[in-house]
Amino acid sequence: WTQALLWLPPETKQSLAVEQRIALVDAKLQATQARKAQWTKRLGPLAPIVVFLSKAKWLLFLLTKAKFLLSFAGFFALYWALFGWKFGLGFTLGILVHEMGHFVAARRRGLKVDMPMFVPGLGAYVRWYSDAMGTSLEDRSAIALAGPTFGLLFAAVCGSIAIQTGELATKPGLWSALAHVGAWLNLFNLIPVYIRS
């Protein structure tokens, strides 16, 4: 606004409008600084910490999601070390898609759900909390089946990419490996296991 004012003839409607706009912006900035100074005075020596935390919202996000992020990174690192980063990432994402199936199904039923927890070398799980009335057998079944359903869809997408790229006609590669492993793991996950409730 200040730069625009230099180009306008003085005492014109446009220059007066720009001057009013500059005064409005200055007033807002001064009010913001006054509020900040007031809070700084109230908080005393804690003010720098509060300012840092208000600016570092990403840090708070990381702290609240640290279990998920660290376990995901550890899981990915293990499979990267064993099979290379491409397969490790694809496999980890396949497991994440499977677990997000459980997560979404539980959330849709109004249940409190934690983000997936990965256990390197073993798999992953989603912890959900039943409400006070208990969860019906139909809801538990739907939550249990949602994971393999999402996982098999992920495997099907990988398989279709393998077909589209001609990977199956030549030498099986990354996409066919992800489809094969994903399909078997999700089919294995459909084996019924009795859990006493």
C-alpha positions as MATLAB code, in Angstrom:
seq = 'WTQALLWLPPETKQSLAVEQRIALVDAKLQATQARKAQWTKRLGPLAPIVVFLSKAKWLLFLLTKAKFLLSFAGFFALYWALFGWKFGLGFTLGILVHEMGHFVAARRRGLKVDMPMFVPGLGAYVRWYSDAMGTSLEDRSAIALAGPTFGLLFAAVCGSIAIQTGELATKPGLWSALAHVGAWLNLFNLIPVYIRS';
ca = [
       0.000    0.000    0.000;
       2.804    2.376    0.813;
       4.432    1.723   -2.580;
       1.109    2.320   -4.349;
       0.726    5.645   -2.540;
       3.972    6.925   -4.119;
       2.485    6.559   -7.587;
      -0.769    8.385   -6.866;
      -1.206   12.156   -7.070;
      -1.697   13.650   -3.579;
      -5.167   14.670   -2.380;
      -7.007   12.458   -4.876;
      -9.749   10.010   -3.940;
      -7.461    7.089   -4.655;
      -4.617    8.405   -2.510;
      -7.029    9.158    0.365;
      -8.481    5.640    0.097;
      -4.967    4.146    0.187;
      -4.018    6.313    3.188;
      -7.135    5.107    5.032;
      -6.219    1.508    4.182;
      -2.669    2.028    5.509;
      -4.056    3.557    8.724;
      -6.408    0.560    9.164;
      -3.596   -1.943    8.663;
      -1.338   -0.010   11.072;
      -4.087    0.049   13.703;
      -4.550   -3.727   13.412;
      -0.807   -4.320   13.709;
      -0.557   -2.064   16.758;
      -3.509   -3.822   18.414;
      -1.912   -7.207   17.759;
       1.425   -6.045   19.168;
      -0.309   -4.553   22.220;
      -2.095   -7.862   22.898;
       1.170   -9.750   22.432;
       2.982   -7.391   24.802;
       0.193   -7.764   27.361;
       0.403  -11.563   27.229;
       4.195  -11.452   27.325;
       3.989   -9.314   30.458;
       1.480  -11.699   32.083;
       3.464  -14.831   31.253;
       6.793  -13.361   32.301;
       9.686  -15.781   31.790;
       7.364  -18.422   30.290;
       6.518  -16.177   27.311;
       9.273  -17.488   24.971;
       8.131  -21.068   25.607;
       4.495  -20.219   24.855;
       5.481  -18.364   21.685;
       7.601  -21.326   20.567;
       4.769  -23.796   21.199;
       2.241  -21.620   19.387;
       4.549  -21.460   16.374;
       5.444  -25.172   16.530;
       2.022  -26.727   15.975;
       3.740  -29.379   13.900;
       5.749  -30.365   16.963;
       2.569  -30.914   18.968;
       1.204  -33.000   16.098;
       4.351  -35.119   16.110;
       4.184  -35.596   19.875;
       0.548  -36.738   19.770;
       1.164  -39.081   16.831;
       4.674  -40.177   17.837;
       3.759  -43.814   18.533;
       2.225  -44.226   15.102;
       5.002  -42.379   13.253;
       7.871  -44.099   15.061;
       6.381  -47.570   14.697;
       5.645  -46.895   10.996;
       9.256  -45.751   10.473;
      10.644  -48.793   12.308;
       8.459  -51.174   10.303;
       9.478  -49.527    7.029;
      13.173  -49.557    8.042;
      13.117  -53.307    8.713;
      11.594  -54.204    5.351;
      13.798  -51.672    3.579;
      16.859  -53.377    5.074;
      15.576  -56.826    4.058;
      14.113  -56.195    0.594;
      15.033  -52.665   -0.550;
      13.268  -49.371   -0.073;
      10.696  -49.756   -2.865;
       9.297  -53.049   -1.637;
       9.669  -51.930    1.997;
       7.611  -48.807    1.357;
       4.984  -50.635   -0.710;
       4.639  -53.396    1.864;
       4.391  -50.922    4.737;
       1.757  -48.907    2.866;
      -0.170  -52.120    2.173;
      -0.229  -52.924    5.881;
      -1.252  -49.321    6.624;
      -4.163  -49.568    4.170;
      -5.261  -52.824    5.844;
      -5.146  -51.257    9.308;
      -6.914  -48.110    8.120;
      -9.769  -50.401    7.076;
     -10.200  -51.409   10.724;
      -9.730  -47.776   11.801;
     -12.375  -46.396    9.423;
     -14.890  -49.148   10.231;
     -14.557  -48.554   13.980;
     -14.805  -44.752   13.602;
     -17.914  -45.099   11.436;
     -19.545  -46.938   14.341;
     -18.744  -44.093   16.717;
     -15.999  -45.920   18.609;
     -12.829  -44.333   19.952;
      -9.882  -45.634   17.931;
      -6.111  -45.241   18.195;
      -3.933  -44.794   15.117;
      -2.349  -48.049   13.877;
       0.607  -49.405   15.793;
       3.252  -51.256   13.759;
       5.305  -54.072   15.241;
       8.355  -54.625   13.000;
       8.622  -58.227   11.880;
       5.158  -59.161   13.167;
       2.530  -56.833   11.684;
       0.326  -54.049   12.959;
      -2.873  -53.513   14.913;
      -5.508  -50.897   15.602;
      -6.783  -50.540   19.138;
     -10.413  -49.528   19.485;
     -12.483  -49.044   22.598;
     -15.963  -50.418   23.037;
     -18.672  -48.109   24.326;
     -20.452  -48.660   27.670;
     -23.203  -50.759   26.052;
     -20.705  -53.092   24.428;
     -20.223  -53.660   20.727;
     -22.551  -55.982   18.843;
     -21.261  -59.084   17.099;
     -22.231  -57.552   13.739;
     -20.160  -54.432   14.441;
     -17.168  -56.448   15.607;
     -17.408  -58.609   12.500;
     -17.645  -55.562   10.232;
     -14.593  -53.991   11.909;
     -12.645  -57.252   11.620;
     -13.534  -57.742    7.933;
     -12.844  -54.146    6.921;
      -9.059  -54.606    7.240;
      -8.749  -57.551    4.843;
     -11.231  -55.886    2.472;
      -9.124  -52.714    2.265;
      -5.942  -54.804    2.075;
      -7.256  -56.976   -0.754;
      -8.285  -53.834   -2.650;
      -4.708  -52.546   -2.250;
      -3.386  -55.887   -3.541;
      -5.820  -55.729   -6.469;
      -4.612  -52.224   -7.372;
      -0.994  -53.437   -7.272;
      -1.975  -56.441   -9.415;
      -3.740  -54.268  -11.972;
      -0.677  -51.997  -12.183;
       1.475  -55.102  -12.740;
      -0.845  -56.160  -15.582;
      -1.004  -52.664  -17.105;
       2.771  -52.269  -17.107;
       3.252  -55.713  -18.655;
       5.232  -56.811  -15.645;
       3.566  -60.233  -15.549;
       4.327  -60.942  -19.220;
       8.031  -60.420  -18.737;
       9.696  -60.923  -15.377;
       7.641  -60.487  -12.166;
       8.676  -57.291  -10.424;
       7.720  -54.914   -7.643;
       3.990  -54.559   -8.366;
       3.373  -58.271   -8.795;
       5.363  -58.979   -5.598;
       3.284  -56.455   -3.643;
       0.052  -57.878   -5.087;
       1.087  -61.468   -4.302;
       2.257  -60.794   -0.738;
      -0.680  -58.471   -0.001;
      -3.261  -60.947   -1.263;
      -1.824  -63.847    0.735;
      -1.484  -61.838    3.941;
      -5.039  -60.526    3.710;
      -6.449  -63.972    2.869;
      -4.503  -65.399    5.812;
      -6.061  -62.669    7.949;
      -9.523  -64.021    7.073;
      -8.890  -67.341    8.848;
     -11.425  -67.407   11.694;
      -9.993  -67.254   15.204;
     -12.192  -67.687   18.253;
     -11.874  -64.830   20.730;
     -13.779  -65.093   23.990;
     -15.672  -61.889   24.708;
];
